């Protein structure tokens, strides 16, 4: 495979973006531009050995269906990352639209409180938030560097839908767009 060393140029019938819309890719610019990509919102949890810990994560995605793998990213100094490394297991709760307060609780600095939350304990020892849309139980499969974050890959060991009438009982998932929590108002027709 060869690469073309010439810079990308717009097609003749399409103008280039205005210079004012282009900037160097620093942290603020990355946050501003990547914030236009809508993501789902999860809470990843782990058993620390002396309690539970967790964090709100929107950098979650499935990697492979066979074998079933997922990934998410955490700051390299995260308490949750330490627990995942130490215990080798974690759980992922995919948040429902009504769980914005839960997302904010687990996004705050410090050790999160599970007080007042309805949780199920999984075979990983990590809690799953019962009001979530769905969950996955995972074993740590791999970890990679990613700048100021670590990319955590998990092998899915169990998964399922939650809530009244499973996914149909929810108003859809919680989403994150342009630095704010949001909900899907309407699904597109298939």
N, C-alpha and C positions, 0 to 999 in steps of 0.2 A: 504494500500500500504506500503510495506517495502522497505527500502533502503539498499543497500549493502555498508558497511563501507570501503570496500577495495578500494585502488586507481585504477583508470583505467589503464589497461595494454594493450599493442598492441596485436593484433592477432599474433599467432606464425609465420605466413608467412609475417608479415609486421613489420619492425623495428620501434622503437620509434623515435620521432624527435631528432636530435642531441641536446645535452645540450646547445650548442651555440645559437640555435634557440628559446630557452625558456627563459623567463625573468619574473620578477615581474610585475604585471599589474599597473604600474604608468601611469601618464598622457601622457608622450612621447611614451611609449610602446603601450598604447591604441590607440593613434592617428596613429602610424605607422601600427599596425595590422588592426585596423578597417578601415583604409584608403584603404585597398584592397577590401572593399565591395563597389561596384558602387551604387551610389544613383542618383535619379533625383534631380533637383534644382528648388526651388520655391522662390517666394517672397510673404511673408505674410504681409498684410497691415491692418491698422485700422485708423479710424477717431478719432483724439484726442479731438475733440471739438473745437480746434483752428487751425486745419490743419490735414494733413495726416502724418503718420509715417509708416515705414516698415522695413523689414530685410530679407536678403537672408537666406533661411532655407533649409537644405538638410535632416534634421531629420523629414521628413514628411511621413506619411503613412495612408492608409485607415485602419480603425479598424473594421467596420461593414457595411454590405450592408443594413441590416434591423434591427434596424433603421440605416440610413446613418450617420456614424461617422468617423471622421478623427482625427489624432493627430499630434502634432509637439512639439519640445522642444526648449525652450529659456532660456538663462541665467537668473538667478533670479533677476538681477538688470537691465534687459532690459527695455528700454523706450517703446518698442512695447508691452511687457508683461503688463506694467502698463496701457497702452491704452486698451488692450483687456479686462483686468479686469474691468476697469472703464466703458467702453462702452458696454461690453458684446457681442461684435460682431467683426468679422474680415473677410477678404477675402484672398484667396490663388490663386496666378497666377502660373501655371505650365509653366516654361520657355522653349522657343524654342531654338534650337541649336544656332541660330544667336544672342541670347541675353546674351552673356558672359559679355559684357560691363555693362549691366543692373545688372547682378548678382554681379559684382565687386562693382558697385555703392552702392548697398544696403548692401554689406558686410562691408563697411568702417565704422569706428567709427563716432559717431555724428549723428545728424538728417539728414536723407537722403533728397536729393533734387528730386522733381518730375518734375523739369523744363525740358522741351523738350520731355517728355514722353507722348505718346498718351494713355490716361487713360479713362476708363469708370467708372462712379460712380454707385455702386451697391445699392441695397436696404439697405445694412448694413451701408451705408455712406462711406465705405472703397473703395479705387480705385482698379480696375483690370487693369493690363497692357495689352492693346489691342493686342500687337504683340505676346502674349503668346499662347501656344498650347491649354490650357483649363483653366477654373477657377472654384472655389467653393466659395459660400457665406456661412458663418457659424455663429451660435450663440454659445457662450461659454457654454459648457455642464458640464465640470468638470476640475479640476486641481489637479495634484499630485506632491509631491516632487520627485526629481531625482538628488540627489547629488548637484552639483553646478548649476543645471538647474531645470526648472519646466516643467512638462509634461502637455500640454494643449490639452484637448479633445474638439472638436467642433462638434455640430450637424449641418449637411449640410441642408441648407434651400433652396438653388438653386445652379445649376451648369450648365456648358455648354462648348462647343468647340468654339474656336475662330480662326480668321485668314482667309485668302483667301481660299475658298473651305474647310473651317474648318481644321481638322488635316491633311488632304491630301495636304494642301498648304504649310506645313512646312517641313523642312529637319529633322524632328524628334525632340526629346527633348534634352535639355542641361543636361549633366551628370557631376558627380563629382567623380573622381577616384585618389587615392594617392595624395591628396592635390591639384589637378588641375582640372580645368573645361575641359570637353571633350564632344565630340559628338559621337553618334552612327554612324558608317560608313555603316553598313549593318544590316538589321534585319535578324534573323534566319528564316529559312523556317518553316512553320507550319506543 
